[in-house]
Amino acid sequence: MADRTHQGDGEGIRTFPFPTELAVGGVGMQVGPMGTDHSWHADAPLHRVHRIDFHVVMLFTGGPVRHMIDFAEYEASAGDLLWIRPGQVHRFSRTSEYHGTVLTMQPGFLPRATVEATGLYRYDLPPLLHPDPAQRAALQASLDQLRREYEDTATLPLSLHTAVLRHTLTAFLLRLAHLAASSAESSQGQADTTFTLFRDAVEQGFAANHSVSAYADALGYSRRTLVRAVRAATGETPKGFIDKRVVLEAKRLLAHTDMPIGRVGAAVGFPDAANFSKFFQLHAGVTPAAFRAELR
């Protein structure tokens, strides 16, 4: 199975694709027990920093478990959920034992309407979730049903089996999305379509495009409409949202690769190293070199 590195070179953070060949029937999801031998790829030790291009949801039955996601260490206990989204840099703990159920799914396994309804790309929501007993019981029951449907490959033809999985997965994700939204520090409800499209466009284009007007034009919105939508969904301006994503990517590359600082700047849209250093220091409070040194 192929893996990718940032900008196509060997110095970037390795990105591993969804392991389709390990999924039952080759469908775009997997669900089953967590285990120490689970891996996305034969060459991907889970305790090393890496990215994945699919979603992972872990429901824990034991703990505590420490897990790093985008420079933050999260500690999950029994009954907690951890939701890792595509592109996030993360690392499994060497010392923690992972017990519970893990769900993985390709972004394209669900239709667009379901993706929006379930908030699959709400990167503003917290990855660690603490359901109350009633929420936990409902999520566990929904996940158990999904696992039964996933493992039952004998009673339906593949096309119907896949359709049932999509519907059952949607039911679980709707519960999960409700929990994630209600767990946010400042609940602002589901993002509207304008913000959803903007967020997706930024995720695809932030390395080359930092212009609010360019995103507005590409999406067919006025700048004022985009400002209103982003502020309503996140409390910040579109420019602030873009800059935050650029800084996060720069931090990932500075912390987890040996790319020269000038190349890190170029990778996030700053061909001039001096401009990148000024931008990074303005938003991170330290120079790129100082940030890297603090983590080495």
GUKEBA-151884 format. One record per residue (C-alpha): residue number from 1; residue in one letter; x, y, z. Coordinates in Angstrom, 2 decimals, always signed. Layout:
// GUKEBA-151884
> num, residu, x, y, z
> NUM, A, X, Y, Z
...
***
This chain:
// GUKEBA-151884
> num, residu, x, y, z
> 1, M, +0.00, +0.00, +0.00
> 2, A, +1.36, +3.41, -0.89
> 3, D, +1.88, +6.17, +1.63
> 4, R, +2.48, +9.84, +1.01
> 5, T, +4.79, +12.50, +2.42
> 6, H, +4.22, +16.25, +2.51
> 7, Q, +5.09, +17.92, -0.79
> 8, G, +6.11, +14.54, -2.19
> 9, D, +9.52, +14.34, -0.49
> 10, G, +10.99, +12.07, +2.15
> 11, E, +11.29, +14.73, +4.85
> 12, G, +7.61, +15.29, +5.47
> 13, I, +5.18, +13.70, +7.86
> 14, R, +4.04, +10.38, +6.40
> 15, T, +0.38, +10.18, +5.48
> 16, F, -1.22, +6.75, +5.38
> 17, P, -4.34, +5.95, +3.34
> 18, F, -7.34, +3.98, +4.47
> 19, P, -6.40, +0.26, +4.50
> 20, T, -9.11, -0.92, +2.13
> 21, E, -7.61, -4.38, +1.80
> 22, L, -8.13, -4.93, +5.55
> 23, A, -11.81, -3.97, +5.50
> 24, V, -14.47, -6.68, +5.40
> 25, G, -15.69, -6.87, +1.81
> 26, G, -13.47, -3.97, +0.83
> 27, V, -16.05, -1.37, +1.92
> 28, G, -14.89, +2.09, +3.00
> 29, M, -15.04, +1.48, +6.72
> 30, Q, -13.84, -0.83, +9.46
> 31, V, -15.10, -1.39, +12.99
> 32, G, -13.79, -3.79, +15.58
> 33, P, -11.88, -4.13, +18.85
> 34, M, -8.78, -2.08, +19.53
> 35, G, -5.59, -4.07, +19.68
> 36, T, -1.86, -3.54, +19.96
> 37, D, -1.29, -5.17, +16.58
> 38, H, -3.63, -2.78, +14.71
> 39, S, -1.88, -0.69, +12.07
> 40, W, -2.75, +1.33, +8.99
> 41, H, +0.33, +0.04, +7.21
> 42, A, +3.12, -2.46, +7.80
> 43, D, +5.65, +0.38, +7.95
> 44, A, +3.62, +2.63, +10.25
> 45, P, +4.47, +2.13, +13.93
> 46, L, +1.57, +3.80, +15.66
> 47, H, +3.75, +5.40, +18.33
> 48, R, +5.45, +7.55, +15.65
> 49, V, +3.97, +10.83, +14.51
> 50, H, +1.96, +10.43, +11.32
> 51, R, -1.16, +11.52, +9.48
> 52, I, -4.04, +9.50, +8.10
> 53, D, -6.41, +10.50, +5.30
> 54, F, -9.49, +8.95, +6.94
> 55, H, -11.50, +9.30, +10.15
> 56, V, -10.82, +7.35, +13.34
> 57, V, -13.25, +7.17, +16.26
> 58, M, -12.21, +5.28, +19.38
> 59, L, -14.65, +4.43, +22.17
> 60, F, -12.67, +3.37, +25.22
> 61, T, -13.59, +0.70, +27.74
> 62, G, -10.38, +1.16, +29.72
> 63, G, -7.85, +3.81, +30.56
> 64, P, -6.34, +6.21, +31.12
> 65, V, -4.96, +6.50, +27.59
> 66, R, -2.75, +9.38, +26.46
> 67, H, -2.89, +10.37, +22.80
> 68, M, -1.30, +13.33, +21.00
> 69, I, -3.29, +15.23, +18.36
> 70, D, -1.90, +18.42, +16.81
> 71, F, +0.44, +19.34, +19.69
> 72, A, -2.09, +18.67, +22.42
> 73, E, -1.97, +15.65, +24.73
> 74, Y, -5.37, +14.17, +25.49
> 75, E, -6.09, +11.72, +28.30
> 76, A, -9.08, +9.46, +27.72
> 77, S, -10.71, +7.25, +30.33
> 78, A, -13.24, +4.44, +30.11
> 79, G, -16.39, +5.72, +28.41
> 80, D, -14.64, +8.55, +26.55
> 81, L, -14.39, +8.92, +22.78
> 82, L, -11.52, +10.24, +20.70
> 83, W, -12.26, +11.49, +17.17
> 84, I, -9.28, +12.00, +14.84
> 85, R, -10.04, +13.67, +11.52
> 86, P, -8.19, +13.37, +8.20
> 87, G, -4.93, +15.31, +8.05
> 88, Q, -4.47, +15.75, +11.77
> 89, V, -1.00, +14.86, +13.04
> 90, H, -1.25, +12.34, +15.84
> 91, R, +0.64, +9.70, +17.76
> 92, F, -0.38, +6.69, +19.83
> 93, S, +1.13, +6.31, +23.30
> 94, R, +3.91, +3.78, +23.84
> 95, T, +2.84, +3.15, +27.43
> 96, S, -0.98, +3.28, +27.29
> 97, E, -3.07, +0.19, +26.60
> 98, Y, -5.90, +0.82, +24.16
> 99, H, -9.08, -1.11, +24.95
> 100, G, -12.50, -0.62, +23.38
> 101, T, -13.92, -0.29, +19.87
> 102, V, -12.33, +1.55, +16.97
> 103, L, -14.15, +2.80, +13.87
> 104, T, -12.29, +3.93, +10.75
> 105, M, -13.92, +5.30, +7.61
> 106, Q, -12.97, +6.83, +4.30
> 107, P, -14.23, +10.37, +3.69
> 108, G, -15.94, +9.27, +0.45
> 109, F, -17.89, +6.43, +2.03
> 110, L, -20.78, +8.74, +2.94
> 111, P, -22.71, +11.12, +0.64
> 112, R, -22.11, +14.86, +0.83
> 113, A, -25.38, +15.63, +2.64
> 114, T, -24.51, +13.16, +5.37
> 115, V, -20.99, +14.56, +5.66
> 116, E, -22.42, +18.01, +6.33
> 117, A, -25.14, +16.79, +8.68
> 118, T, -22.67, +14.83, +10.78
> 119, G, -19.96, +17.50, +10.91
> 120, L, -17.20, +15.22, +9.65
> 121, Y, -14.95, +18.20, +8.98
> 122, R, -15.69, +20.35, +12.02
> 123, Y, -12.04, +20.78, +12.94
> 124, D, -13.13, +23.45, +15.39
> 125, L, -14.76, +20.80, +17.60
> 126, P, -12.84, +19.01, +20.36
> 127, P, -11.40, +15.56, +19.53
> 128, L, -11.88, +14.22, +23.06
> 129, L, -15.50, +13.70, +24.10
> 130, H, -16.95, +12.79, +27.50
> 131, P, -20.50, +11.44, +27.06
> 132, D, -22.73, +11.13, +30.09
> 133, P, -23.98, +7.62, +30.98
> 134, A, -27.12, +7.87, +28.82
> 135, Q, -25.20, +9.24, +25.82
> 136, R, -22.50, +6.62, +26.26
> 137, A, -25.02, +3.78, +26.36
> 138, A, -26.72, +5.05, +23.19
> 139, L, -23.40, +5.47, +21.37
> 140, Q, -22.22, +2.02, +22.44
> 141, A, -25.46, +0.40, +21.33
> 142, S, -25.28, +2.19, +17.97
> 143, L, -21.64, +1.19, +17.49
> 144, D, -22.40, -2.42, +18.45
> 145, Q, -25.19, -2.52, +15.84
> 146, L, -22.81, -1.08, +13.25
> 147, R, -20.27, -3.76, +14.08
> 148, R, -22.88, -6.52, +13.72
> 149, E, -23.94, -5.20, +10.33
> 150, Y, -20.30, -4.83, +9.28
> 151, E, -19.44, -8.43, +10.14
> 152, D, -22.63, -9.87, +8.60
> 153, T, -21.57, -10.45, +4.99
> 154, A, -23.77, -13.51, +4.42
> 155, T, -27.38, -12.34, +4.55
> 156, L, -27.30, -9.54, +1.95
> 157, P, -25.64, -8.98, -1.42
> 158, L, -22.70, -6.57, -1.30
> 159, S, -24.63, -3.59, -2.67
> 160, L, -27.34, -3.87, +0.00
> 161, H, -24.77, -4.69, +2.69
> 162, T, -22.94, -1.46, +1.83
> 163, A, -26.18, +0.55, +1.83
> 164, V, -27.13, -0.80, +5.27
> 165, L, -23.67, +0.07, +6.57
> 166, R, -23.99, +3.64, +5.31
> 167, H, -27.35, +4.11, +7.03
> 168, T, -26.20, +2.49, +10.26
> 169, L, -22.98, +4.50, +10.24
> 170, T, -24.97, +7.69, +9.67
> 171, A, -27.11, +6.97, +12.73
> 172, F, -24.01, +6.55, +14.89
> 173, L, -22.35, +9.67, +13.48
> 174, L, -25.42, +11.82, +14.06
> 175, R, -25.27, +10.91, +17.75
> 176, L, -21.54, +11.55, +17.79
> 177, A, -21.88, +14.91, +16.01
> 178, H, -24.51, +16.04, +18.51
> 179, L, -22.19, +15.13, +21.38
> 180, A, -19.23, +16.90, +19.74
> 181, A, -21.20, +20.08, +19.09
> 182, S, -22.60, +20.18, +22.61
> 183, S, -19.11, +19.54, +24.03
> 184, A, -17.54, +22.53, +22.32
> 185, E, -16.47, +25.30, +24.69
> 186, S, -18.78, +27.71, +22.93
> 187, S, -21.60, +25.97, +21.14
> 188, Q, -22.49, +27.77, +17.96
> 189, G, -24.66, +25.08, +16.39
> 190, Q, -24.09, +23.40, +13.07
> 191, A, -22.11, +25.46, +10.58
> 192, D, -24.16, +26.62, +7.62
> 193, T, -23.36, +25.61, +4.07
> 194, T, -21.41, +28.82, +3.38
> 195, F, -18.97, +28.16, +6.19
> 196, T, -18.79, +24.45, +5.37
> 197, L, -17.77, +25.20, +1.80
> 198, F, -15.28, +27.82, +2.93
> 199, R, -13.74, +25.48, +5.50
> 200, D, -13.36, +22.71, +2.92
> 201, A, -11.83, +25.13, +0.42
> 202, V, -9.32, +26.38, +2.99
> 203, E, -8.36, +22.83, +3.90
> 204, Q, -7.65, +22.12, +0.25
> 205, G, -5.98, +25.42, -0.63
> 206, F, -4.39, +27.02, +2.44
> 207, A, -0.85, +26.14, +1.34
> 208, A, -1.16, +28.37, -1.71
> 209, N, -4.10, +30.71, -1.11
> 210, H, -4.32, +33.08, +1.87
> 211, S, -6.74, +35.56, +0.27
> 212, V, -10.26, +35.94, +1.67
> 213, S, -11.41, +37.62, -1.53
> 214, A, -10.06, +34.75, -3.64
> 215, Y, -11.99, +32.21, -1.59
> 216, A, -15.15, +34.33, -1.75
> 217, D, -14.87, +34.66, -5.53
> 218, A, -14.18, +30.95, -6.00
> 219, L, -17.21, +30.01, -3.90
> 220, G, -19.50, +32.61, -5.47
> 221, Y, -20.11, +34.64, -2.29
> 222, S, -19.54, +38.27, -1.49
> 223, R, -16.78, +39.00, +0.99
> 224, R, -19.39, +40.35, +3.43
> 225, T, -21.44, +37.11, +3.24
> 226, L, -18.33, +35.06, +3.91
> 227, V, -17.36, +37.23, +6.88
> 228, R, -20.82, +36.81, +8.42
> 229, A, -20.86, +33.04, +7.94
> 230, V, -17.38, +32.44, +9.33
> 231, R, -17.93, +34.74, +12.30
> 232, A, -21.24, +33.04, +13.13
> 233, A, -19.66, +29.58, +12.99
> 234, T, -16.30, +30.24, +14.67
> 235, G, -16.36, +33.71, +16.22
> 236, E, -13.40, +34.78, +14.08
> 237, T, -12.80, +36.43, +10.73
> 238, P, -12.14, +34.47, +7.52
> 239, K, -8.57, +35.81, +7.50
> 240, G, -8.09, +34.68, +11.08
> 241, F, -9.43, +31.24, +10.19
> 242, I, -7.02, +30.92, +7.25
> 243, D, -4.03, +32.16, +9.24
> 244, K, -4.81, +29.72, +12.05
> 245, R, -4.77, +26.81, +9.63
> 246, V, -1.50, +27.98, +8.06
> 247, V, +0.15, +28.31, +11.48
> 248, L, -1.00, +24.84, +12.50
> 249, E, +0.51, +23.30, +9.39
> 250, A, +3.75, +25.21, +9.91
> 251, K, +3.92, +23.98, +13.51
> 252, R, +3.38, +20.40, +12.35
> 253, L, +6.23, +20.63, +9.87
> 254, L, +8.59, +22.44, +12.24
> 255, A, +7.97, +19.97, +15.04
> 256, H, +7.82, +16.69, +13.17
> 257, T, +10.12, +17.06, +10.15
> 258, D, +13.67, +18.19, +9.46
> 259, M, +12.67, +20.44, +6.58
> 260, P, +14.67, +23.70, +6.54
> 261, I, +12.67, +26.63, +7.82
> 262, G, +12.67, +28.26, +4.40
> 263, R, +11.12, +25.15, +2.88
> 264, V, +8.53, +25.01, +5.65
> 265, G, +7.56, +28.57, +4.78
> 266, A, +7.34, +27.73, +1.10
> 267, A, +5.18, +24.69, +1.90
> 268, V, +2.57, +26.90, +3.57
> 269, G, +2.57, +29.66, +0.97
> 270, F, +5.51, +31.91, +1.93
> 271, P, +8.26, +31.67, -0.68
> 272, D, +10.17, +34.42, +1.15
> 273, A, +11.66, +33.06, +4.39
> 274, A, +11.74, +36.47, +6.08
> 275, N, +8.02, +37.02, +5.47
> 276, F, +7.26, +33.54, +6.83
> 277, S, +9.27, +34.22, +10.00
> 278, K, +7.43, +37.51, +10.57
> 279, F, +4.05, +35.86, +9.98
> 280, F, +4.82, +32.92, +12.27
> 281, Q, +6.17, +35.09, +15.08
> 282, L, +3.13, +37.36, +14.87
> 283, H, +0.72, +34.44, +15.29
> 284, A, +2.74, +31.99, +17.42
> 285, G, +4.62, +34.45, +19.58
> 286, V, +8.02, +32.92, +18.77
> 287, T, +10.19, +32.57, +15.70
> 288, P, +10.05, +29.33, +13.71
> 289, A, +13.57, +28.48, +14.87
> 290, A, +12.68, +29.07, +18.52
> 291, F, +9.50, +27.01, +18.20
> 292, R, +11.45, +24.09, +16.72
> 293, A, +14.17, +24.38, +19.37
> 294, E, +11.62, +24.23, +22.20
> 295, L, +10.43, +20.83, +20.96
> 296, R, +13.83, +19.23, +20.32
***
